[in-house]
Amino acid sequence: MTLLEQIEQVSDLKNLSQQELLLLAQELRQFILHKVSETGGHLASNLGVVELTLALHYVYNSPIDKIIWDVGHQSYIHKILTSRRDEFHTLRQYGGLSGFPKRKESIHDVFETGHSSTSISAALGMVKARDLKKECYDVVAVIGDGALTGGMAFEALNDAGRLNSSLTVILNDNEMSIAPNVGAIASYLTKIRSNPRYKWLKKGFAQFLRSVPLIGKWLAEKLEKLKNSLKYLLVPGVLFEELGFTYIGPVDGHNLPKLVYTLNRAKQLQEPTLVHVITRKGKGYLYSETDPAQYHGVAPFDIENGEKTYNGKSTSYSRALGIHLSKLGFVYPELTVITAAMPDGTGLSYFQKRFPDRCFDVGIAEQHAVTLAAGLAISGMKPVVAIYSTFLQRAYDQISHDVCRQNLPVVFAIDRAGLVGQDGDTHHGIFDLSYLSHIPNLTIMAPKNTEELTYLLDYSLKMNSPAAIRYPKESTRLVQELPSGHLSDLKWEVLQNGQDIAIFAVGSMVELALQTIEILHTQGIKPTVINARIIKPLDTEQMSQLSESGHHLFVTMEENVLTGGFGSCVNEYIMKNGNNTKVINIGIPDTFVEHGNILQLKNSLHLDPVSIAARIFSEAGKEICYARLT
Ligand SMILES: Cc1ncc(C[n+]2csc(CCOP(=O)(O)OP(=O)(O)O)c2C)c(N)n1
């Protein structure tokens, strides 16, 4: 029986010797590597925190003590140690374990995360509640150097520094966000890491002086004052100290005895404390150590050669965006692109390679990214901000207040719109149409395939006002093969002419609409199918024409929540115009959707061709004849 198999609950760790802990670390690495190679997931971040997680659970008493994982993608070891080892093979699968902390999964998951930089705020809230209720436990926030680039982390540090009570922040510094970390704080951390002189000066110098006979103590005291003024230059972590934190570190995050010792020290302190831990992302597996960015989030892969085991036939929108932007870079010298720590994920790395000085990676700072774009646009540049739909939620106010209110020509490339699959509820991009469609001046579009994405992008760059283009991760052959025409105005595209019923499908839903009408055709119904590629403004002319030509049922289809989305806008238009047309809205219901593969999720939400056809049928007062389906 392996040591790992003997850990039934996290408290079993406390009975292990330090030697056994080291062995357990090795077993955990192998376990993670094998499981993630089968399920896919956040490999590199987890391999990097094996010792740190072990040390945390060795020193603290979860769930009495609260450990909060920022972003939460690095919580796999924590999950395995807190009695989820045997279910770990279900990671990220429908009905299985989530890839992020989930309160319903375990009492050890004290706070749910997914979006970054929230841990210190949540920890501070728990600390304040603890103190008001006169309870006694420790609260620890574990935050990466990437997540520390998020403004919210600094808002929390600023607030926490004046705390007169214990709160521990563990800074897991691996020099990486998904891509290499960026910005002044990252450079500052590098200085601390790389200059042993700092360490010596902080501790060694004072000790040395004290040891000088007779004058040593006097000199040391005199120099203490001088040291205070010099510390801005010399002492590691002074930034955090000035924010009111006691800084401990840097400590080697793969040296278990040192980690245990340091965390025990931090635990004694009754004040805000920051422990700076240096780890290596991807540690222990050649491929992920060499290329941690590629192995940040992975699909199932072959451990032997590190290559993906599944190569589906799909086309990446991000890649299409990146490649097209790098062509447009030559056409528009004023074209600039902005990413919030995701140059590879958004495809902007293609542009970055050709035009490094016109690509800005701002760190995990979506709000800043949007207002930076506003500043660029007002100064005559053409900024394209590429951010995943779910993370753009952070920047709602900046989109409205800074960009749209001033009617600035910023293009939002909204990636991963719709259901994203295995990352689950924190990551589905199903709200953007609702949080954007009510903002004045903004044009909102959604392509049916990657070719159309390039046309919408061309069109947006010619507009002199804000535009948003939302698209999913990938498209399949069925829609890729549909022809696309250059866009000359904000009109919908008729994909098939029919009678009585008109289906308006947004973006990724075009495919589902085409599959649905195949079923309808077998039942003798031939609807008109529209690619509703412009969500705002609605193509009201097209809707009027369809009504006039006898289409009495409109079906809207979107991969967005129904509340406030495309369908809502169509309903509102129909109501206002006193039109007798009936409308059915197909989309995501008012719920947070679980994780799982996209097809399974869609089926669970009745977003599959048969369910949709059945709904259309029942609305038309008919029943589907399943015998005709084969
Ligand atoms: C608000 C927000 N923007 C973007 C992301 C996407 N994202 C997930 S992990 C990550 C990098 C985090 O880096 P770090 O905190 O250093 O953790 P590491 O993976 O290096 O351990 C990013 C950008 C996110 N989760 N939340």
The ligand as an SDF file (V2000), in Angstrom:
LIG
                    3D

 26 27  0  0  0  0  0  0  0  0999 V2000
  -10.0490   37.4850  -13.6350 C   0  0  0  0  0  0  0  0  0  0  0  0
   -9.3010   36.3730  -14.3020 C   0  0  0  0  0  0  0  0  0  0  0  0
   -8.6310   36.6260  -15.4500 N   0  0  0  0  0  0  0  0  0  0  0  0
   -7.9760   35.6330  -16.0710 C   0  0  0  0  0  0  0  0  0  0  0  0
   -7.9540   34.3710  -15.5440 C   0  0  0  0  0  0  0  0  0  0  0  0
   -7.2790   33.2400  -16.3120 C   0  0  0  0  0  0  0  0  0  0  0  0
   -6.1540   32.6680  -15.5140 N   0  0  0  0  0  0  0  0  0  0  0  0
   -6.3000   31.5200  -14.8470 C   0  0  0  0  0  0  0  0  0  0  0  0
   -4.9310   31.0990  -14.0240 S   0  0  0  0  0  0  0  0  0  0  0  0
   -4.1130   32.4320  -14.6040 C   0  0  0  0  0  0  0  0  0  0  0  0
   -2.6820   32.6610  -14.2040 C   0  0  0  0  0  0  0  0  0  0  0  0
   -2.5290   32.6640  -12.7320 C   0  0  0  0  0  0  0  0  0  0  0  0
   -1.1770   32.7870  -12.4020 O   0  0  0  0  0  0  0  0  0  0  0  0
   -0.7410   32.5260  -10.9190 P   0  0  0  0  0  0  0  0  0  0  0  0
   -1.7010   33.1540   -9.9960 O   0  0  0  0  0  0  0  0  0  0  0  0
    0.6790   32.9400  -10.7840 O   0  0  0  0  0  0  0  0  0  0  0  0
   -0.8820   30.9630  -10.7340 O   0  0  0  0  0  0  0  0  0  0  0  0
    0.0170   29.7960  -11.3530 P   0  0  0  0  0  0  0  0  0  0  0  0
   -0.8450   29.1040  -12.3530 O   0  0  0  0  0  0  0  0  0  0  0  0
    1.2380   30.3880  -11.9440 O   0  0  0  0  0  0  0  0  0  0  0  0
    0.3210   28.9220  -10.2130 O   0  0  0  0  0  0  0  0  0  0  0  0
   -4.9120   33.2090  -15.4280 C   0  0  0  0  0  0  0  0  0  0  0  0
   -4.5040   34.4280  -16.1270 C   0  0  0  0  0  0  0  0  0  0  0  0
   -8.6800   34.1570  -14.3450 C   0  0  0  0  0  0  0  0  0  0  0  0
   -8.7680   32.9490  -13.7930 N   0  0  0  0  0  0  0  0  0  0  0  0
   -9.3320   35.1720  -13.7570 N   0  0  0  0  0  0  0  0  0  0  0  0
  1  2  1  0
  2  3  1  0
  2 26  2  0
  3  4  2  0
  4  5  1  0
  5  6  1  0
  5 24  2  0
  6  7  1  0
  7  8  2  0
  7 22  1  0
  8  9  1  0
  9 10  1  0
 10 11  1  0
 10 22  2  0
 11 12  1  0
 12 13  1  0
 13 14  1  0
 14 15  2  0
 14 16  1  0
 14 17  1  0
 17 18  1  0
 18 19  2  0
 18 20  1  0
 18 21  1  0
 22 23  1  0
 24 25  1  0
 24 26  1  0
M  CHG  1   7   1
M  END
$$$$
